[in-house]
Amino acid sequence: MTRRLTLAAAQLGPIQRAEGRDVAVGRMLRLMEKAHQRGAQVVVFPELALTTFFPRWYEEDLAQANHWYETALPSNATAPLFEAARRYGIGFHLGYAELTPDGHRYNTAVYVHPSGQVVLKYRKVHLPGHRDFDPVRRVQHLEKRYFEPGDLGFPVIRAPIADTEANIGMMICNDRRWPEAWRVLGLQQVELVMLGYNTPSINAENKGFEAHHLRVAHSHLSIQAGAYQNACFAVATAKAGTEDGHELFGHSIIVNPQGEIMAQATSWDDELIVAEADLGMCELGRRTIFDFARHRRPEHYTRITAQTGSEAPPRWQG
Ligand code: CDT
């Protein structure tokens, strides 16, 4: 039996600081309608999809930032997304800032079944940027201030999607650059990785230089390698364009288990891209070159979990 799914990445253009969730959700609903018209069964929205990328704005008092977070899903503001999912029979992935009842803050994503049930939740593990205001930077990136590292690991679950089932997992933005994250998903036979991102076009941390064209290349390189090396599909969705003068790049992609780009966004605005996925394609890598059970040598990988920073090698004494 072939296991086919029609996947969509729903890229969002910029959301300005002054714009409310109603603006973002209205645009997302139009993308869901388009996804329905194009036969999609899964729609992936970006990281922190309901607001501007607020970690670029410093607040001394964290409580002053509470309005950027969701305390419940669905809420009045997000309920229309859940209703649209039910109406169209589409599952959707949503990135948002989560404030828990006991006061924890996470950069979170959920996959929601068309019934409205949350099938899987993930909290971002690799938080980039810094905690304190950095006077040297032209643009702040305060994810370490506004979020704690995720406490859920990298879970994978086998979930019903349309008339089949798929092993789904998630990562969020910076996670995609870490092969460890992909491999932990791969070790759970993930077939579909959903990920959203907000990536500045310029490396503001770099007092030196990083060529602009390489920013997109590095993003694609990471996603294509992760999908290939773990024999899975990936839907990677950007929030793109200029938010209050600060540019995020787009180039959302859908990638197959061979690491090939099946669809790519061409605008830096709201844009839906769609690709047909035959989940059976995951078998080739899984049974041959990336048959983990036959070929992995974890006894030689202990450094991966034993240390964080790198260590200098011994000097050759010859
Ligand atoms: N949102 C996010 O994780 N963005 C990072 C850029 C961080 S630059 C301090 C990314 O890896 O794309």
Residues whose N, C-alpha, C, O or C-beta is under 5 A from the ligand:
A	BS01	CDT	P128 G129 H141 C173 N174 N198 T199
